[in-house]
């Protein structure tokens, strides 16, 4: 077992240091360098990851620039000015926010931070497409969906993901059980605790109930994505994670 671990470590080391991506990419711009300094000085890595390295309270931000598109600066400004869930507000100047955006744009160019569906669409993309014609029935449901997206719930809990299917969760768990999962997490299974207040937990529960009501649409969308784009997250070998 020890020899196997040493061999795995050596193999991983060769893969990491043999990757030419960092040598081929242009150096960071002055704005991106200032953004990197902000990333570290404000402790962003304590809750967020870049290429899987960092904390797990918030989502991996390696490819936020791809997900947000032209709305990256506006999305960052909204979250940084007001905070979201367990994330406090950071009162940065507009220039500082733009520097941080430029740093994330540069990180986005370095590769894919999380496993995607074979065709390049992620679980969030499939979910959004499935529910495109079904508007949330209330502001609480919409807010719960935004919270779930910011926490990256669907990345692990899609109908084809490694965790329990979110579209069936409200049918399987009671209100108290869902609150416990959100508050305490399941550390033994890799699920972190989320520091949400009772109002935010209620919004997430409302969204889960709405998601269950539209579960057939969502599950069908993931099945179509699987047929069109190949293997999904749950079918990838362990070394892809």
C-alpha positions as CSV (number, residue, x, y, z in Angstrom):
1,X,0.0,0.0,0.0
2,X,2.8,2.4,0.8
3,X,4.5,1.7,-2.5
4,X,1.3,2.3,-4.3
5,X,0.8,5.6,-2.5
6,X,4.4,6.7,-3.4
7,X,3.9,5.7,-7.0
8,X,0.6,7.6,-7.1
9,X,2.3,10.7,-5.6
10,X,5.2,10.5,-8.1
11,X,2.8,10.0,-11.0
12,X,0.7,13.0,-10.0
13,X,3.9,15.1,-9.5
14,X,5.0,14.3,-13.1
15,X,1.5,15.2,-14.4
16,X,1.4,18.5,-12.6
17,X,4.9,19.7,-13.3
18,X,4.8,18.4,-16.9
19,X,1.7,20.4,-17.8
20,X,2.9,23.2,-20.1
21,X,-0.3,25.3,-19.6
22,X,1.4,27.8,-17.2
23,X,4.4,28.2,-19.5
24,X,2.3,28.8,-22.6
25,X,-0.1,31.3,-21.2
26,X,0.8,35.0,-21.3
27,X,1.7,36.7,-18.0
28,X,-1.0,38.3,-15.9
29,X,-1.9,41.9,-16.8
30,X,-1.4,44.6,-14.3
31,X,-5.1,44.6,-13.5
32,X,-5.2,40.8,-13.0
33,X,-2.2,41.0,-10.7
34,X,-4.0,43.6,-8.6
35,X,-7.0,41.3,-8.6
36,X,-4.9,38.3,-7.5
37,X,-3.6,40.5,-4.6
38,X,-7.2,41.2,-3.6
39,X,-8.1,37.5,-3.9
40,X,-5.4,36.7,-1.3
41,X,-5.7,39.7,1.0
42,X,-9.5,39.2,1.4
43,X,-9.2,35.5,2.0
44,X,-11.3,34.4,-1.0
45,X,-9.4,31.1,-1.1
46,X,-10.8,30.2,2.4
47,X,-14.2,29.6,0.9
48,X,-13.7,29.3,-2.9
49,X,-11.5,27.1,-5.0
50,X,-9.4,27.7,-8.2
51,X,-8.9,24.3,-9.9
52,X,-10.2,22.6,-6.8
53,X,-7.6,24.2,-4.4
54,X,-9.2,26.3,-1.6
55,X,-12.2,26.1,0.7
56,X,-15.4,24.3,0.1
57,X,-18.0,26.7,1.6
58,X,-18.5,28.5,-1.7
59,X,-18.4,27.3,-5.3
60,X,-15.3,26.8,-7.4
61,X,-14.7,30.1,-9.3
62,X,-12.1,28.9,-11.9
63,X,-14.6,29.2,-14.7
64,X,-16.9,31.9,-13.3
65,X,-16.1,34.1,-16.3
66,X,-17.4,31.5,-18.7
67,X,-20.6,31.0,-16.7
68,X,-21.3,34.7,-16.2
69,X,-20.2,35.8,-19.7
70,X,-20.5,39.5,-20.4
71,X,-22.3,39.9,-17.0
72,X,-19.3,39.0,-15.0
73,X,-18.6,42.5,-13.7
74,X,-22.3,43.1,-12.8
75,X,-22.5,39.7,-11.1
76,X,-19.4,40.3,-9.0
77,X,-20.6,43.8,-8.0
78,X,-23.9,42.5,-6.8
79,X,-22.4,39.7,-4.7
80,X,-19.5,41.8,-3.3
81,X,-21.6,44.8,-2.5
82,X,-24.5,42.9,-0.8
83,X,-23.0,39.5,0.2
84,X,-24.8,36.3,-0.2
85,X,-25.6,33.5,2.3
86,X,-22.5,33.0,4.5
87,X,-20.5,35.4,2.3
88,X,-20.2,38.9,3.8
89,X,-20.3,42.1,1.8
90,X,-16.9,43.5,0.7
91,X,-17.1,47.2,0.1
92,X,-14.6,47.4,-2.7
93,X,-14.2,50.3,-5.2
94,X,-15.4,49.7,-8.7
95,X,-11.8,49.6,-9.9
96,X,-11.0,46.9,-7.3
97,X,-14.0,44.9,-8.4
98,X,-12.9,45.2,-12.1
99,X,-9.4,44.1,-11.1
100,X,-10.9,41.0,-9.4
101,X,-13.0,40.3,-12.5
102,X,-9.8,40.5,-14.7
103,X,-8.1,38.0,-12.4
104,X,-11.0,35.6,-12.8
105,X,-11.0,36.1,-16.5
106,X,-7.3,35.2,-16.5
107,X,-7.9,32.1,-14.3
108,X,-10.8,31.0,-16.7
109,X,-8.3,30.9,-19.5
110,X,-6.1,28.3,-17.7
111,X,-8.5,25.4,-18.1
112,X,-11.6,23.8,-16.6
113,X,-11.9,23.8,-12.8
114,X,-14.6,21.2,-12.4
115,X,-15.8,18.1,-14.3
116,X,-18.3,19.0,-17.1
117,X,-20.6,16.9,-19.2
118,X,-18.9,15.4,-22.2
119,X,-20.2,18.1,-24.5
120,X,-19.0,21.0,-22.4
121,X,-22.3,21.8,-20.6
122,X,-22.2,21.7,-16.8
123,X,-25.0,20.5,-14.5
124,X,-26.1,24.1,-13.9
125,X,-26.4,24.7,-17.6
126,X,-28.6,21.6,-18.1
127,X,-30.8,22.6,-15.1
128,X,-31.2,26.2,-16.4
129,X,-32.2,24.9,-19.8
130,X,-34.7,22.3,-18.3
131,X,-36.5,25.1,-16.3
132,X,-36.2,27.8,-18.9
133,X,-40.0,27.8,-19.6
134,X,-41.0,27.3,-16.0
135,X,-40.7,30.6,-14.1
136,X,-40.4,30.3,-10.3
137,X,-43.9,30.9,-8.7
138,X,-42.6,33.3,-6.0
139,X,-39.7,35.5,-5.0
140,X,-38.8,33.1,-2.2
141,X,-38.5,30.2,-4.7
142,X,-36.3,32.4,-7.0
143,X,-34.2,33.5,-4.1
144,X,-33.8,29.8,-2.9
145,X,-32.7,28.8,-6.4
146,X,-30.1,31.7,-6.5
147,X,-28.8,30.5,-3.1
148,X,-28.6,26.9,-4.3
149,X,-26.7,28.0,-7.4
150,X,-24.2,30.1,-5.4
151,X,-23.6,27.1,-3.1
152,X,-23.0,24.8,-6.1
153,X,-25.7,22.3,-5.0
154,X,-26.5,21.0,-8.4
155,X,-22.8,20.2,-9.2
156,X,-23.0,17.2,-6.8
157,X,-26.7,16.6,-6.6
158,X,-27.9,16.4,-10.2
159,X,-30.0,13.4,-11.4
160,X,-26.7,12.0,-12.7
161,X,-24.4,13.3,-9.9
162,X,-22.5,11.5,-7.1
163,X,-24.9,12.8,-4.4
164,X,-28.6,12.3,-3.9
165,X,-30.8,13.7,-6.6
166,X,-32.1,17.2,-5.7
167,X,-35.3,16.7,-7.7
168,X,-36.3,13.9,-5.2
169,X,-34.8,15.3,-2.0
170,X,-37.9,17.0,-0.6
171,X,-39.8,13.7,-1.1
172,X,-37.2,11.8,0.9
173,X,-36.3,14.2,3.7
174,X,-38.4,16.0,6.2
175,X,-38.1,19.8,6.8
176,X,-36.0,19.1,9.9
177,X,-33.7,16.8,7.9
178,X,-33.1,19.3,5.1
179,X,-32.3,22.0,7.7
180,X,-29.9,19.6,9.4
181,X,-28.1,18.9,6.1
182,X,-27.8,22.6,5.4
183,X,-26.7,23.6,8.9
184,X,-24.4,20.7,9.8
185,X,-23.6,19.1,6.5
186,X,-22.4,15.5,6.1
187,X,-18.6,15.8,6.8
188,X,-18.1,12.1,6.5
189,X,-19.4,12.2,2.9
190,X,-17.6,15.4,1.9
191,X,-20.7,17.8,2.2
192,X,-19.8,21.0,4.1
193,X,-22.1,22.9,6.4
194,X,-23.6,26.1,5.0
195,X,-24.1,29.1,7.3
196,X,-27.6,30.0,6.3
197,X,-30.1,31.7,8.6
198,X,-33.6,30.3,9.0
199,X,-35.1,32.5,6.3
200,X,-32.5,31.4,3.7
201,X,-33.0,27.7,4.7
202,X,-36.8,28.2,4.2
203,X,-36.1,29.7,0.7
204,X,-33.9,26.7,-0.2
205,X,-36.6,24.3,1.0
206,X,-39.2,26.1,-1.1
207,X,-37.0,25.9,-4.2
208,X,-36.5,22.1,-3.5
209,X,-40.2,21.6,-3.4
210,X,-40.6,23.5,-6.7
211,X,-37.8,21.5,-8.2
212,X,-39.5,18.2,-7.1
213,X,-42.7,19.4,-8.7
214,X,-40.8,19.9,-12.0
215,X,-38.5,16.9,-11.4
216,X,-39.7,14.9,-14.5
217,X,-38.6,17.8,-16.7
218,X,-35.2,18.1,-15.1
219,X,-34.5,14.3,-15.1
220,X,-35.5,14.1,-18.8
221,X,-33.1,17.0,-19.6
222,X,-30.2,15.3,-17.9
223,X,-31.0,12.0,-19.7
224,X,-31.0,13.9,-23.0
225,X,-27.6,15.5,-22.1
226,X,-26.2,12.1,-21.3
227,X,-27.3,10.6,-24.7
228,X,-26.0,13.7,-26.6
229,X,-22.8,14.4,-24.8
230,X,-21.6,11.1,-23.3
231,X,-20.8,10.2,-19.7
232,X,-22.0,12.4,-16.8
233,X,-20.3,13.1,-13.5
234,X,-21.5,9.9,-11.8
235,X,-20.0,7.8,-14.5
236,X,-16.5,9.3,-14.7
237,X,-13.6,7.3,-13.1
238,X,-12.3,8.3,-9.8
239,X,-9.2,10.0,-11.1
240,X,-11.3,12.6,-13.0
241,X,-12.4,14.2,-9.7
